[in-house]
Amino acid sequence: MHLELTFVDRTPSRACAAVTLGVWAASTLVSIAVSQIFLLVSGTFFVYGWLRKLHPIRLPPILLPVSAFVITTFVSLVLSPDPAQGAPSIRKLVLFLSILLVASVFRNSAEIAHVLTGIVTISAMAAVLSFWQLAENLRTVSAMERTHGLNASEAYSYFIYGKRMTGFMSHWMTFGGEQMMVFSMMTSLLLFSRYGRKKWWWVSYVLIGLSLILSCVRSAWVGGVVALGFLLYLRAKKWLICLPLLILVLGFVLPWEIAYRGRTVLDLTGESRLFQWRTGWKMIKTHPWQGVGPNRISTTFDQYKPQGEPTPPGWHGHLHNNFIQFAAERGIPCMIAFSWLMGTWGYRLLSLGRIRTDSFEQALCWGGCACVLALVAAGLFEFNFGDSEVLMLFLFLGTAPFVLTKTWQHGQ
């Protein structure tokens, strides 16, 4: 029998980089510190092999808009009144190197599938943990109602603004954003690929979907519904009728605190977000080209907020909208670059999915496109592109399909 030595066998540095990069992607659901350590280790292995000319660097088809986003961010930093304050935003740009790593390190869909299995497993575990956290929170609210005689409004406020479900994360917004991403990719894999025949994947899907619903993160709900609607449209347009029916059923069966939260999704009266967006608009009109400077929203907020109006309760460290955030913080050119990036990313993945014949590869591409849509839709109400854990998970899920654009063969 003829045995051929594969490219992977001859490059142990590539194999080590692939393993550690896979651990990086999965560990984004557990710890930002652990994930970034594995990202550094993977990059070290890959650079070592690249310097020895054992494997090339592959440039994904979103390189131009990524470069434009990075360049406009640096221009805003240079023109900022306090460049040192923008250092955290610049350090976060280092995470974009993971795009090159994912596109260059992984060789085929089988390797991506192994990483996705790890991500789904950890996400399902986080969902189970979050159910226990929710039960504890509901018990606390019930005890407060009995002890202090809280009315419905007070009980709701305590439930929503207390400690909600966080899974392995430190904040519910991060947890909701990550579960939204995994839910979007899993929906595509279950609808379009052989994973639809795996029972434990359906069990994990139900757990992850339920944790997304019970998280009460409304922006993640919006993103999840948009991703689900997009994928149902691709599968069969008539299935879109399932969306309003599902929402209607959930409104009757969920605890009243969560059902009420759902009814406030589109009710922005009294929302601090409107106040923040108006503040951001004033920043944009005053500094249209360079913004107020990276990471300077919180320090300049009082200067640009609507005068003569009480500041509504809420956290005003960012503007709860990706597009307004980048335009106000880094200027309109950066916002345009971000829009170009998201548009190109989604279009490339959608186009790639249309030409793939393998069901898993097609599902992977359309799942990546669903993640882009989910991030953009949720980002209309939250600055999720600034959440490192959500961003890292998105960078993997959105870049992984680009591995399919080239077949890695022996002798390459």
Sequence and secondary structure as in RCSB ss.txt:
>XXXX:A:sequence
MHLELTFVDRTPSRACAAVTLGVWAASTLVSIAVSQIFLLVSGTFFVYGWLRKLHPIRLPPILLPVSAFVITTFV
SLVLSPDPAQGAPSIRKLVLFLSILLVASVFRNSAEIAHVLTGIVTISAMAAVLSFWQLAENLRTVSAMERTHGL
NASEAYSYFIYGKRMTGFMSHWMTFGGEQMMVFSMMTSLLLFSRYGRKKWWWVSYVLIGLSLILSCVRSAWVGGV
VALGFLLYLRAKKWLICLPLLILVLGFVLPWEIAYRGRTVLDLTGESRLFQWRTGWKMIKTHPWQGVGPNRISTT
FDQYKPQGEPTPPGWHGHLHNNFIQFAAERGIPCMIAFSWLMGTWGYRLLSLGRIRTDSFEQALCWGGCACVLAL
VAAGLFEFNFGDSEVLMLFLFLGTAPFVLTKTWQHGQ
>XXXX:A:secstr
      TTTT HHHHHHHHHHHHHHHHTTT HHHHHHHHHHHHHHHHHHHHTTSS     TTHHHHHHHHHHHHH
HHHHSS GGGGHHHHHHHGGGHHHHHHHHH  SHHHHHHHHHHHHHHHHHHHHHHHHHHHHHHHHHHHHHHHH  
 HHHHHHHHHHS    TTSSSHHHHHHHHHHHHHHHHHHHHHSGGGG HHHHHHHHHHHHHHHHTT HHHHHHHH
HHHHHHHHHH GGGGGHHHHHHHHHHHHS HHHHHHHHTTT  TT HHHHHHHHHHHHHHHSTTT S TT HHHH
HHHHS TTS   SS  SS S HHHHHHHHH HHHHHHHHHHHHHHHHHHHHHHHH  SHHHHHHHHHHHHHHHHH
HHHTTTS GGG HHHHHHHHHHHHGGGGGGS   TT 
